[in-house]
Amino acid sequence: MDEQGNIEGFGQPAANGEDSAPMANVLSQYVKDLSFENPNAPAIYQVQGAPKLDVQFNIGAAQVGEDVHEVVLKIEARGEIEGQVMYLCELSFAGLFGLRNIPNEHLQPFLLGEAPRILFPFARRVLADAVRDGGFPPLLLEPIDFGALYFQQQAQAAAAETGEIAGEGIGHA
């Protein structure tokens, strides 16, 4: 440690001036779009029964600058009770990530697996508050393993591709 209590060499450029260590930083997080609809108010508050919830996720990523990527976690939630819509809530929660010296084979897994994991707790809170502010119990989503979902989708895509190639070789229609 140096006299300021910092670990020597941590975060410092290499002695030869080359900065080749992989780095990932959250630059900012923000609500990109938020929509809440309560189409059957006030009558919906009189309906008794167990609500049926449908929640869908979508993740998008784009490079927006040199070493800067935007990741958007989109969550669509729909609540129904006795066949009537309670609420429709759509949230696009985004983050800007500074990524430097990340190998290409690790870039997509980070952007579509790790970055949404980082954003999720904040998006979850925004969604819960919007539903609560609409007059309903807050929608508290369980944690999601976005990394496992990413690798599962990659495996399914690879299996489908392998199956198509194998199928063509056998002569299936």
C-alpha positions in Angstrom: 0.0 0.0 0.0 1.1 3.5 -0.7 0.9 6.4 1.8 -2.7 7.2 0.8 -3.8 3.6 1.7 -4.3 2.6 -2.0 -3.2 -0.8 -3.2 -0.1 -0.2 -5.3 -0.7 -0.7 -9.0 -4.5 -1.1 -8.8 -6.2 1.0 -11.5 -2.8 2.3 -12.6 -1.6 2.0 -16.2 1.0 -0.7 -16.8 4.6 0.3 -16.5 5.0 0.3 -20.2 2.1 2.7 -20.5 -0.2 0.1 -22.0 -3.6 -0.1 -20.4 -4.8 -3.5 -21.4 -6.7 -4.7 -18.2 -10.4 -5.4 -18.9 -12.6 -2.8 -17.2 -16.3 -2.4 -16.9 -18.0 0.6 -15.3 -21.6 1.6 -14.9 -21.6 5.2 -16.1 -25.3 5.9 -15.5 -28.7 4.3 -15.1 -32.0 5.9 -16.0 -35.7 5.4 -16.9 -35.8 5.6 -20.7 -39.6 5.0 -21.0 -42.3 4.4 -18.4 -46.0 3.8 -19.1 -48.7 2.9 -16.7 -52.4 2.4 -17.7 -55.3 1.7 -15.3 -58.0 1.3 -18.0 -60.8 0.1 -15.7 -60.5 2.5 -12.8 -62.4 3.1 -10.6 -64.5 0.0 -11.1 -61.5 -2.4 -10.9 -61.0 -1.6 -7.3 -64.3 -3.2 -6.4 -63.6 -6.5 -8.1 -62.6 -9.3 -5.7 -60.5 -12.3 -6.6 -56.9 -13.5 -7.2 -55.0 -11.4 -9.8 -53.4 -13.0 -12.7 -50.0 -11.5 -13.6 -48.1 -11.8 -16.9 -44.5 -10.3 -17.0 -42.3 -10.3 -20.1 -38.7 -9.2 -20.4 -36.6 -8.1 -23.3 -33.0 -7.0 -23.4 -31.3 -4.8 -26.0 -27.8 -3.5 -26.3 -26.2 -1.0 -28.6 -22.8 0.7 -28.8 -23.4 4.5 -28.4 -19.8 5.7 -28.3 -16.3 4.6 -28.1 -16.1 2.0 -25.3 -19.7 3.0 -24.3 -22.7 0.7 -24.6 -26.3 1.2 -23.7 -28.2 -1.8 -22.3 -32.0 -1.5 -22.1 -34.0 -3.8 -19.9 -37.6 -3.7 -21.0 -40.3 -5.1 -18.6 -43.9 -5.4 -19.6 -46.4 -6.3 -16.8 -50.1 -7.0 -17.1 -52.4 -7.6 -14.2 -55.9 -9.0 -14.7 -58.6 -10.0 -12.3 -61.8 -11.8 -13.2 -61.0 -11.2 -16.9 -60.7 -7.4 -16.4 -57.4 -5.6 -16.9 -56.1 -4.1 -13.6 -53.1 -2.4 -15.1 -50.6 -2.4 -18.0 -47.1 -1.2 -17.1 -44.2 -0.9 -19.5 -40.8 0.1 -18.3 -37.6 0.5 -20.3 -34.8 0.9 -17.8 -31.4 1.6 -19.3 -27.8 1.8 -18.3 -24.6 3.2 -19.9 -21.7 0.9 -19.4 -18.1 1.9 -20.1 -16.3 -1.2 -21.4 -12.6 -1.3 -22.2 -10.4 -4.2 -23.2 -13.2 -6.7 -23.0 -12.5 -9.6 -25.4 -15.1 -9.9 -28.1 -16.2 -13.4 -26.9 -17.1 -11.9 -23.5 -18.7 -8.7 -24.7 -22.2 -10.1 -25.6 -22.4 -12.3 -22.5 -21.7 -9.2 -20.4 -24.1 -6.9 -22.3 -27.0 -9.5 -22.3 -26.3 -11.3 -19.1 -24.3 -9.4 -16.5 -25.5 -5.8 -17.3 -29.2 -6.7 -17.0 -28.4 -8.3 -13.6 -26.9 -5.0 -12.5 -29.9 -3.0 -13.8 -32.6 -5.3 -12.5 -32.9 -4.3 -8.8 -33.3 -0.6 -9.8 -35.9 -1.5 -12.6 -37.7 -3.7 -10.1 -38.1 -0.8 -7.7 -39.4 1.6 -10.4 -41.9 -1.0 -11.6 -43.1 -1.8 -8.0 -43.5 1.9 -7.3 -45.5 2.5 -10.5 -47.9 -0.3 -9.8 -48.2 0.8 -6.1 -48.8 4.4 -7.2 -51.5 3.1 -9.5 -53.5 1.9 -6.5 -52.5 -1.8 -6.4 -50.1 -3.8 -4.3 -46.6 -3.4 -5.5 -45.4 -5.9 -8.0 -42.3 -7.5 -6.4 -40.5 -9.5 -9.0 -38.2 -12.4 -7.9 -34.5 -12.0 -8.9 -33.7 -13.3 -12.3 -30.4 -15.0 -13.4 -29.9 -13.2 -16.7 -26.5 -14.8 -17.2 -28.0 -18.3 -17.0 -30.9 -17.3 -19.4 -28.4 -15.9 -21.9 -26.3 -19.1 -21.9 -29.5 -21.2 -22.1 -30.6 -19.3 -25.2 -27.2 -19.6 -26.8 -27.3 -23.4 -26.2 -30.8 -23.6 -27.7 -29.8 -21.6 -30.7 -26.7 -23.8 -31.2 -28.8 -26.9 -30.9 -31.3 -25.6 -33.4 -28.6 -24.7 -35.8 -26.9 -28.1 -35.4 -30.3 -29.8 -35.9 -31.0 -27.8 -39.1 -27.6 -28.7 -40.5 -27.9 -32.3 -39.6 -31.4 -32.4 -40.9 -30.3 -31.1 -44.3 -27.7 -33.7 -44.6 -30.2 -36.5 -43.9 -32.7 -35.2 -46.4 -35.5 -34.1 -44.2 -38.0 -31.6 -45.5 
